[in-house]
Amino acid sequence: MLIRLDQAHRRVPLVLGAIALASIVVLMTWDIFPKLFPSRAHDVLGAFPLALIAFAYLAHQSVIRPERRDLAKAVLLAVAFLLWAANQLWPDLRQAMLFNDLAVGFFVLDVFLAIIGWPSGRAESFPESEDSNE
């Protein structure tokens, strides 16, 4: 029984991610044929994959069980996606610009942390960071 639960737990991020990818197809369909959809559908269609991939990533983190600092960085990225989703879902809300600006800030911070190698202390494997003398 425990093995089944673990397998199901491991499938959750995969299923959520696959649904997020499939929802991109619907979003692109709106771009090609917007008249097929109700008004304001784009707000939901744009927000849904962003929010879903944030939850898929957090579910993935629960499977791989990272160290606390790595988890904090993962939460930062998920929150950035959720803020971006909020901006897409409620573009007319007074706080929409704040949601967007916070998302941009968190995305920039996430990439900067990857560049400086936080939290692991080594830079991520960007091509520019690899030793080209070999």
C-alpha positions in Angstrom: 0.0 0.0 0.0 2.8 2.4 0.9 4.5 1.7 -2.5 1.2 2.6 -4.3 0.9 5.9 -2.4 4.5 6.8 -3.2 4.0 6.0 -6.9 0.8 8.1 -6.9 2.7 10.9 -5.1 5.3 10.8 -7.8 2.7 11.0 -10.5 1.0 14.1 -9.2 3.6 16.6 -10.5 3.7 14.8 -13.8 0.0 14.9 -14.3 -0.3 18.5 -13.2 2.6 19.4 -15.6 0.9 17.6 -18.5 -2.4 19.3 -17.9 -0.5 22.7 -17.8 1.1 21.9 -21.1 -2.2 20.8 -22.6 -3.8 24.0 -21.4 -1.1 25.9 -23.5 -2.7 24.3 -26.6 -6.0 25.8 -25.6 -4.4 29.2 -25.0 -2.8 29.1 -28.4 -6.1 28.1 -29.9 -7.6 31.2 -28.4 -4.8 33.2 -30.1 -5.7 31.7 -33.5 -9.5 31.7 -33.1 -10.5 34.1 -30.3 -14.1 34.3 -31.5 -14.6 30.7 -30.5 -14.3 31.6 -26.8 -16.4 33.7 -24.4 -15.2 37.2 -23.7 -12.5 37.4 -21.0 -11.7 33.7 -21.6 -8.1 34.7 -22.3 -7.7 35.9 -18.7 -8.4 32.4 -17.4 -6.6 30.6 -20.2 -3.5 32.7 -19.5 -3.6 32.3 -15.8 -4.4 28.6 -15.6 -1.2 27.1 -16.9 0.9 29.5 -14.8 -0.9 28.6 -11.6 -0.9 24.9 -12.4 2.8 24.7 -13.2 3.5 26.5 -9.9 1.6 23.8 -8.1 3.2 21.0 -10.2 6.6 22.4 -9.3 5.8 22.5 -5.6 4.4 18.9 -5.8 7.7 17.9 -7.5 9.6 19.5 -4.7 7.6 17.4 -2.2 8.7 14.3 -4.1 12.4 15.1 -4.3 12.5 16.6 -0.8 15.2 19.3 -1.3 17.1 20.9 1.5 15.5 23.9 3.2 17.4 26.5 1.2 16.6 24.8 -2.1 12.9 24.5 -1.0 12.9 28.3 -0.3 14.2 29.0 -3.8 11.5 26.7 -5.2 8.8 28.4 -3.3 10.1 31.8 -4.5 9.7 30.6 -8.1 6.3 29.1 -7.5 5.1 32.4 -5.9 6.4 34.3 -8.9 4.3 32.0 -11.2 1.3 32.5 -9.0 1.7 36.3 -9.0 2.0 36.2 -12.8 -1.2 34.1 -12.9 -3.0 36.6 -10.7 -2.0 39.4 -13.0 -3.3 37.4 -16.0 -6.6 36.4 -14.2 -7.4 39.9 -12.8 -5.8 42.4 -15.2 -8.3 45.1 -14.2 -7.7 44.8 -10.5 -5.9 47.7 -9.0 -3.1 45.4 -7.6 -2.5 43.7 -11.0 0.5 45.8 -11.8 1.9 45.1 -8.4 1.4 41.4 -8.9 3.2 41.7 -12.2 6.1 43.7 -10.8 6.5 41.3 -7.9 6.5 38.4 -10.3 9.2 40.1 -12.5 11.2 40.8 -9.4 11.0 37.2 -8.2 11.9 35.8 -11.6 14.9 38.1 -11.8 16.0 37.2 -8.2 15.6 33.5 -9.0 17.9 33.7 -12.1 20.4 35.9 -10.2 20.5 33.3 -7.4 21.2 30.6 -10.0 24.0 32.7 -11.5 25.7 33.2 -8.2 25.2 29.6 -7.2 22.8 30.0 -4.3 21.9 28.0 -2.4 24.4 25.2 -3.3 27.5 27.4 -3.5 28.2 26.6 -7.2 26.9 28.2 -10.3 24.2 26.4 -12.3 25.4 24.8 -15.5 24.9 27.7 -17.8 27.2 27.4 -20.8 28.9 30.6 -19.8 29.9 29.1 -16.4 31.6 26.0 -17.7 35.4 26.0 -18.1 36.1 26.4 -21.8 39.8 25.5 -21.4 39.1 21.8 -21.5 
